[in-house]
Amino acid sequence: MKLKFCLFWFLGTLTAFSQITHKKKYFLLGSPFEITVVAKDTIEGDFYTNLAVNEVKRIENLISDWISTTQISQVNQNAGIVPIKVNNEVFELVERAIKISKLTDGAFDISYASMDKIWKFDGSMKEMPSPEAIKKSVERIGYEKIILDAKNKTIFLKDAGMKLGLGGIGQGYIADKVKKVLQAKGCTAGIVNVSGDINTWGSQTDGKPWTVGVVNPVNKNKVFATFPLIDSAVETSGSYEKYVTFNNIRYSHIIDPRTGYPATGVVSVSVFAKQTEIADALATGVFVMGVEVGLDLINQLKGIECIIVDDKGKIFTSKGIDIKKYE
């Protein structure tokens, strides 16, 4: 799940130039969506926020696997049958998703949507699924079985029953695209928040940078660090609300697509990057990989940092973050 309430920003006030901070909240993509822009007045602010909403809906109608007419849904409907031609935007997004799958050794995988839903996190589970059921649940998953044809711009899923779900990267992509559209139309500063996928540009009306606070999910009322976001993005994935416990082991609702077992040991991962898309995908991958392997990966990636909170409430950071500077 995305931690919708673990991130916040401090908004500036009016300046001598009569700029205003214009903020709107919507319910899009099945989740909260917030857009904050700096504008000269409410008319311009509404113009920018309407552009943002239109861009969200445009992309949703390309990549959602819940809408039967989207290009991704057509790919899913023809799994194991025929390749489906898609536009460049969809093709390149799937192509980048596969690169993240390779980078994370499959801990992030957009074919996770092929998984049998055998785990329940609504309190109804009384015992773990059998090892056989868990193994069977991920039989159709595998980014290696997503066949891309760059020349013809087609996507083919090798196995019948396979399904792509772009939720783990698509919301971040949407945040990036909204930012790009608004900048192109002259919006000099703002924040787009797609259910916890946050991207910023420019500065507040008082000239200060946008700021996000990160909380420890084990102690949700306490912000342990506040970070400036200067033309950059952050995304947090967490499981502090949705989990099950068997034999004193806490099983997250975020499931390892390679094994079918829920991730353990981590309750929150925040990834900082220039693009929300990469932060979105890596947050999920690192959550599944765990503290040691996840930090090792992030420490090898230029311009990307992360904060991990384990299930004991202990905080770990990548080598480029000094928590004490931001407490």
Helices and strands as residue ranges (DSSP letters): E 20-28, E 31-39, H 42-63, H 71-77, E 84-85, H 88-103, G 110-114, H 131-137, G 143-145, E 146-149, E 154-157, H 167-184, E 190-194, E 197-201, E 210-216, E 219-229, E 233-238, E 243-246, E 249-252, E 266-273, H 276-289, H 291-298, E 305-310, E 315-317, G 323-325
